[in-house]
Amino acid sequence: MLYGASRALREQLGVETMPYERKRVQEDLETLWGEVGADGAANLFAKGRTMTLEKAFALATEANL
């Protein structure tokens, strides 16, 4: 979900993913697709795109505890 939230925020700000981050993001997404399938990944990405910034931050910091 956080990649969806990140993408939505980047679109709002008009900022692209940094080139050095693209490979890692793609690898993470491929791992996700392998774990939950294409439909599951698309669903999680879509849910992330609708998150508020506060919810995304809470999820990100909760995951790192």
JOKA-V183596 format. One line per field, one symbol per residue. psi: psi as a letter, one per 30 degrees, with the letter a starting at -180 (. if undefined). burial: + if it has 24 or more other C-alpha atoms within 12 Angstrom, else -. A space follows every 50 residues. Layout:
psi->???
burial->???
//
This chain:
psi->eeeeeeeeeeeefhklkkeffeeeeeeeeeeeeeefleeeeeeeeeeeff kleeeeeeeeeefg.
burial->+++++++++-------------------+-----------+---+--++- +----+---------
//
